[in-house]
């Protein structure tokens, strides 16, 4: 009898695009693709953490959507010069999702990456508070306040590991599936004012970096949520309509890779 290979799943950064990760996980679960190790960066850390604790993501959309019903601007911290959005307020709203859960509570071994702003090195969370790790991994510089933890100043994991694949191999994964949510079709947007140029410059860096990182994966799933990203603004970032579309796209791209996934494991 063929021995089953251990499977690792890396969920990449990408903000609103992260809803596509839910679709990826739904299809893997529906097809009995067991995940032995899981990692996440930025928004990918939130999805990975939820799945590692619950082994399902069906209930996550409603929880995230209820978080955003009042508008993202509720998180603004006018008193801070380190970031626009308050980590204290975000922590309060993440409480219903993660509570006091710790890495030791996970049903699937979980690793979350963040960036130490002091030295530019990768910080990998494997223990302690999951909520803290997710906050640190999602702390986009200048947008979110940074997280102070163990003499480190922690910000968005996307700066160093937008697609955390190799830590899964080190953990023991034989096959790594990467869900990469940066897609070249985002560059079809023809708006070129100052804000769009700045945002596109960051997207170009992340797109090219994740394409290179994806080469380390055995299976590369690359959901195309470009249309939804272009459509979503700050007010639409928690739109259930766009989120459901992104989930559906994640499902579609995962189904297209199922034959190869089953062959690999």
NUZALUM-931869 format. One line per field, with one value per residue (C-alpha): y, z, x; residue number from 1. Coordinates in pm, 1 decimal. Example, Ala and Ser with C-alpha at 12.3 -4.5 7.8 and 13.67 -1.06 7.14 Angstrom:
BEGIN
yy	c(-450.0|-106.0)
zz	c(780.0|714.0)
xx	c(1230.0|1367.0)
seq	c(1|2)
end
This chain:
BEGIN
yy	c(0.0|339.7|552.1|884.0|1185.8|1462.1|1774.7|2134.4|2429.9|2782.5|3065.7|3385.3|3752.9|3973.5|4165.3|4137.3|3864.9|3634.6|3528.1|3309.9|3102.5|3000.2|2855.0|2668.3|2509.7|2423.6|2219.2|2046.2|1947.5|1832.4|1606.3|1462.2|1619.8|1606.4|1904.4|1801.0|2142.8|2491.8|2834.9|3184.3|3533.3|3850.3|3775.1|3418.1|3393.5|3465.4|3198.1|2945.9|3002.8|2958.6|2637.6|2496.1|2548.5|2437.2|2222.5|2406.2|2754.3|2754.6|2965.8|3210.2|3428.0|3523.7|3609.3|3828.3|3985.3|4079.4|4238.5|4478.7|4569.1|4897.9|5011.1|4977.8|5339.6|5237.9|5115.4|5456.3|5571.9|5948.0|5960.9|5735.3|5837.0|5474.4|5367.4|5472.4|5174.1|5088.0|4745.5|4770.4|4801.5|4526.6|4297.7|4352.1|4253.4|3946.7|3821.7|3643.9|3470.8|3349.9|3427.5|3319.8|3035.0|2933.5|2743.0|2442.7|2433.8|2381.7|2061.3|2113.3|2238.4|2609.5|2861.6|3234.5|3476.4|3840.4|4088.4|4229.9|4596.1|4638.4|4414.8|4309.5|3943.8|3692.7|3621.4|3281.3|3225.8|2863.5|2914.0|3157.8|3363.6|3305.1|3637.7|3820.7|3631.8|3714.1|4080.6|4096.2|3917.7|4150.5|4475.8|4655.6|4940.5|5290.2|5138.0|4932.0|5007.0|4779.0|4510.2|4518.4|4163.8|4031.9|4332.9|4317.1|4557.5|4339.9|4426.9|4257.9|3914.2|3997.2|4205.5|3896.5|3590.0|3666.7|3295.5|3092.0|2763.3|2658.6|2662.5|2386.3|2175.5|2226.7|2118.6|1789.0|1837.6|1609.4|1800.2|2172.3|2336.2|2714.2|2941.2|3257.3|3536.4|3794.6|3774.8|3950.3|4050.9|4311.4|4519.0|4554.8|4846.4|5158.3|5418.0|5602.4|5882.9|5922.9|5685.9|5415.4|5440.0|5392.1|5098.5|4936.4|4963.7|4759.5|4508.7|4464.1|4385.7|4138.1|3975.4|3911.9|3797.8|3549.6|3412.7|3332.9|3188.4|2973.8|2779.2|2615.7|2468.1|2134.1|2267.3|2635.0|2753.7|3110.1|3231.3|3528.7|3771.9|4073.0|4198.7|4188.9|4360.2|4642.8|4682.1|4670.0|4996.4|5066.7|5070.4|4746.9|4552.2|4352.1|4327.6|3988.1|3992.5|4037.3|3792.7|3521.5|3584.6|3548.9|3225.1|3085.9|3172.6|3000.8|2690.4|2695.4|2720.2|2448.2|2209.8|2268.5|2144.1|1849.2|1583.1|1696.5|1723.4|1369.7|1242.7|1408.4|1265.4)
zz	c(0.0|-100.5|198.2|210.4|188.9|446.8|300.8|388.2|284.8|257.8|248.8|114.2|187.0|-18.8|186.8|45.1|-194.0|108.8|80.1|-209.6|48.1|197.3|-138.8|-162.2|179.1|114.0|-195.5|-28.5|265.7|43.8|-143.3|172.6|110.4|460.7|561.7|799.9|833.2|758.2|743.4|676.0|605.7|658.8|564.8|501.5|871.3|971.3|740.6|831.5|1204.6|1184.8|985.4|1212.8|1512.9|1360.5|1055.7|864.8|719.2|650.1|959.1|907.0|639.0|861.6|1149.3|933.6|762.0|1090.4|1195.5|900.8|908.8|1083.4|838.5|843.7|955.1|1306.9|1354.8|1296.0|1576.9|1545.3|1837.0|1679.9|1454.1|1396.2|1197.2|1098.5|1241.0|1610.6|1716.1|2038.9|1840.0|1600.5|1894.3|2033.0|1702.6|1659.7|2001.5|1869.1|1604.4|1815.7|2178.5|2400.4|2169.7|2170.6|1919.4|2151.7|2083.7|1709.7|1546.8|1265.6|1334.7|1252.2|1173.0|1125.0|989.6|1072.6|1012.2|1283.5|1189.3|1400.2|1185.8|889.3|990.9|977.9|1301.1|1296.7|1555.5|1667.0|2024.0|2239.7|2151.7|1805.0|1806.9|1876.4|1597.2|1346.5|1445.8|1400.5|1065.4|934.6|1062.4|729.7|797.3|815.7|798.9|1119.5|1438.8|1482.8|1753.2|2030.3|2137.7|2319.9|2238.6|1873.9|1667.4|1443.1|1117.8|810.3|726.2|355.8|378.3|426.2|351.3|141.5|60.7|353.0|183.1|309.1|678.1|595.6|436.9|743.6|961.2|774.0|476.7|180.6|-53.5|-28.2|-182.1|-212.9|-246.5|-405.8|-445.4|-635.9|-1005.9|-1316.8|-1428.9|-1151.1|-1377.5|-1626.2|-1411.3|-1616.0|-1338.8|-1293.5|-1042.2|-765.4|-521.4|-786.0|-893.6|-533.4|-478.2|-809.5|-733.7|-415.6|-601.1|-871.0|-608.0|-429.9|-750.2|-877.5|-537.1|-487.6|-840.7|-753.0|-412.9|-571.7|-758.5|-424.5|-399.5|-544.2|-633.5|-712.0|-690.8|-822.0|-794.9|-1019.8|-802.8|-998.6|-1086.8|-723.1|-604.1|-853.7|-753.8|-376.9|-200.2|171.6|204.6|8.3|169.7|381.2|107.0|131.5|-242.0|-337.5|-68.8|-202.8|-554.3|-429.1|-247.2|-563.3|-764.6|-504.4|-536.8|-916.4|-927.7|-665.0|-852.9|-1161.4|-961.0|-787.4|-1027.6|-984.6|-606.0|-575.5|-799.1|-581.7|-252.3)
xx	c(0.0|131.2|225.1|40.3|266.7|238.7|83.1|162.7|-54.1|86.9|-167.8|-16.6|-67.1|-296.1|-553.3|-905.3|-785.4|-761.7|-1124.9|-1006.8|-814.3|-1149.0|-1249.5|-919.3|-969.2|-1332.8|-1242.7|-947.4|-1166.2|-1454.4|-1211.3|-1056.0|-716.3|-572.5|-358.1|-80.3|87.7|-38.6|123.3|-0.3|123.6|-81.5|-445.7|-333.6|-245.6|-605.1|-747.4|-475.1|-522.3|-898.7|-866.4|-598.2|-825.4|-1154.8|-1066.5|-1339.0|-1388.8|-1763.8|-1833.5|-1546.7|-1708.3|-2001.7|-1768.2|-1543.8|-1842.0|-2007.5|-1677.9|-1704.1|-2071.6|-2009.0|-1739.5|-1361.2|-1323.4|-1434.2|-1076.3|-914.0|-684.4|-641.0|-398.6|-135.0|151.5|255.1|-47.6|-396.0|-584.3|-587.6|-460.1|-661.8|-983.8|-879.9|-795.1|-1145.2|-1305.3|-1081.7|-1191.3|-1505.5|-1291.9|-998.8|-1077.2|-788.5|-682.0|-316.7|-106.6|-124.9|-501.8|-452.7|-574.0|-321.4|34.5|34.7|308.0|245.5|504.2|560.7|844.3|1069.3|1093.2|1407.8|1627.9|1415.3|1421.3|1138.4|953.0|780.2|507.9|468.4|347.4|157.5|-148.7|-293.4|-473.2|-146.4|31.2|-244.8|-240.6|136.3|126.4|-147.8|4.7|57.6|306.5|152.9|-196.4|-198.4|-12.6|288.2|293.4|552.1|644.3|952.5|1169.7|1060.1|852.1|638.8|465.2|316.9|456.9|427.8|745.3|961.3|744.4|436.3|410.1|555.3|644.0|985.7|892.0|642.8|916.0|1131.9|837.6|812.5|580.6|654.6|424.2|352.0|47.3|74.2|-226.8|-88.4|-344.6|-140.6|-228.9|-96.6|-446.3|-455.4|-236.2|-522.6|-640.9|-555.4|-587.9|-257.9|-304.9|-46.7|-221.8|-266.4|98.3|213.2|-22.5|65.3|436.8|388.3|170.0|434.2|697.1|472.1|350.0|702.7|829.5|544.6|587.7|948.1|855.3|582.0|850.9|938.7|587.9|483.4|138.6|79.5|-281.1|-316.6|-679.7|-754.0|-950.1|-822.9|-1169.9|-1277.4|-958.3|-1003.4|-1367.6|-1310.4|-1224.6|-1197.5|-1576.2|-1615.7|-1334.7|-1582.7|-1847.0|-2014.0|-2088.2|-1723.2|-1610.2|-1841.1|-1710.7|-1351.6|-1438.4|-1597.6|-1285.4|-1066.2|-1284.0|-1262.5|-883.1|-841.3|-1070.0|-856.0|-553.3|-721.9|-600.0|-240.0|-276.9|-412.0|-135.3|131.1|6.2)
seq	c(1|2|3|4|5|6|7|8|9|10|11|12|13|14|15|16|17|18|19|20|21|22|23|24|25|26|27|28|29|30|31|32|33|34|35|36|37|38|39|40|41|42|43|44|45|46|47|48|49|50|51|52|53|54|55|56|57|58|59|60|61|62|63|64|65|66|67|68|69|70|71|72|73|74|75|76|77|78|79|80|81|82|83|84|85|86|87|88|89|90|91|92|93|94|95|96|97|98|99|100|101|102|103|104|105|106|107|108|109|110|111|112|113|114|115|116|117|118|119|120|121|122|123|124|125|126|127|128|129|130|131|132|133|134|135|136|137|138|139|140|141|142|143|144|145|146|147|148|149|150|151|152|153|154|155|156|157|158|159|160|161|162|163|164|165|166|167|168|169|170|171|172|173|174|175|176|177|178|179|180|181|182|183|184|185|186|187|188|189|190|191|192|193|194|195|196|197|198|199|200|201|202|203|204|205|206|207|208|209|210|211|212|213|214|215|216|217|218|219|220|221|222|223|224|225|226|227|228|229|230|231|232|233|234|235|236|237|238|239|240|241|242|243|244|245|246|247|248|249|250|251|252|253|254|255|256|257|258|259|260|261|262|263|264|265)
end
